[in-house]
Amino acid sequence: MNVGKEPRPAGSPKGYKPTAPERVADILKRLNQAYPDVTCALQHHDAWELLVATILSAQSTDVRVNIVTPELFKKYPTVQDFAALKPEQLQPDIRSTGFFRNKAKSVVGAAQKIVSEFGGKVPEKMDELLTLPGVARKTANVVLGTWFHQNEGVVVDTHVHRISRRLELTRNDDPKKIEQDLMTIIPRDRWTLFSHQIIWHGRKLCIARSPKCADCPLEDICHAADKTWSTVEIHKSAKP
Ligand code: SF4
């Protein structure tokens, strides 16, 4: 999608282009200053642990997952241990993360495939990761970007979804399309870091309800419709 060819956002001045390279560069610069050293908040020691933690984090919080995983990996230290389980055996250990039946199926299924088809090692390629049960682009991007240091895509979780729309970096609602928009306007070497920075920003300031706009380093270049404080004009269409 080419955001630049879309009609200008409602309530914005003529000529305003929210995805103009200089505005995007300004956002990236400010994120770097505000969140210089951020990385994935899910605790892990290897690619397998990160993959499991990411699967468990769906519809849950990183804090909750970080409570569950240390015990889990003590009980089942290797991918082979998980592959030998029946999903029902795993359910009690991950119950508190929610959706535990599906997650147990995904984790055990992924372990079995990694053991049988990838020699017990988490694959390093997007197309191979996507063949694992329960792994979609978001999870694959977390593992590739955080553990393997490959910028294959942008992680579009609930924070990236909400903030990209508030900042008018996309007008789409579908995570796949949002990712495509972000990959078009953000330099590839920043994809992983941008994801982490926006996720931290979403936890700290740009929260879903009542964002803390008065404290936000992006305030004077953000026109979100649901800002709680603003020194610039509001754009009605810049909604999460
Ligand atoms: S100004 Fe408010 S809405 Fe805009 S990015 Fe900052 S916290 Fe979010």
Residues whose N, C-alpha, C, O or C-beta is under 5 A from the ligand:
A	BS01	SF4	R166 L205 C206 P211 K212 C213 C216 L218 E219 C222 A224 K227
